[in-house]
C-alpha cells in the first residue's frame, strides 16, 4: 500500500508529530495508521523516560468558574516557549474538563501523557489540580499567567468591592485571612527572629529583657497585621484596612497561586 500525503497528514493531525516522523511510523507499521500511532507512543515513552529527570521550570495557571465551583489547574513544562503556544493552552482546558468530570489527578496525568506529551516532546507534569466550591467565587489570573487568586465570599457581599479586594490579594500577598488564623508556630518563629535581630543590634542589645519583651510584642502585633488580609492596609486606599473597606464577615477565604 502506498503512503499517501493524506494518510501522513491525518497522522500528523492526530498526533501533532512532524511529517517525517509520521512517515517513518507508517512505514514501520505497514501503513496501518492505528499501529503507527502506537509506534509513535512507544517512541515517546522511551523519550519520556530519558526526560523524566529534566527540570520543569515553567507553567501557566488556568482557572474556570461555573456556578459555585472554581476549577484550577497548572501543568509544568520545560520551556516558556511551549507554555506560550496555543496547543499548551488547549491542554490546560482539557485538564479542566477532566477535573469537571471528577477525574483523579493520576487520570489527568495519564491523559496528558497520552494526548499531549507525544506531541510536545517535553516533560509535562500536572502541578495544581483542584476544585474550590462556595456560594460566591471570584478569580483573577495575572497577565503573565503565573499568578492567580480566588476569593470566596457570602452572597450578601458587594461583588465590585470583592473584585478590588481580590486585586489587593495579588499585590499584598497576605498569608492568612485574619490574625486569629495565624498559628502559634508562625508567631514563635517570628519572635525568635526578632529577638535574634535585636540581640545583634548594638542599639538594642543593651536594653533590659522586659523592655525587649515589650518591643517584641509590638513587633509581633505589627507582623500579624502585615500577613493577615483583613488587617492589611488596603492598597487602593492605605489609610484604611481591608476589613474597613468590606465587612470582614463577607470574606470566607482566599487562595493565591504563584510561580
Secondary structure, DSSP 8 states (H G I E B T S, - for coil): ----HHHHHHHHHHH---HHHHHHHHHHTTT-HHHHHHHHHHHHHHHHHHHTTS---EEEEEEEEETTEEEEEEEEES-HHHHTSHHHHHHHHHHHHHHHTT--HHHHHHHHIIIIIHHH-S--EEEEEEEEE-SEEEEEE-TTSSEEEEEEE-TTS-HHHHHHHHHHHHHH--SBSSGGGS-HHHHHHHHHHHHHHHHT-TTTTTS-HHHHHHHHHHHHHHHHHHHBGGGSB-SS-TTSBHHHHS-GGGEEEEEEEE-
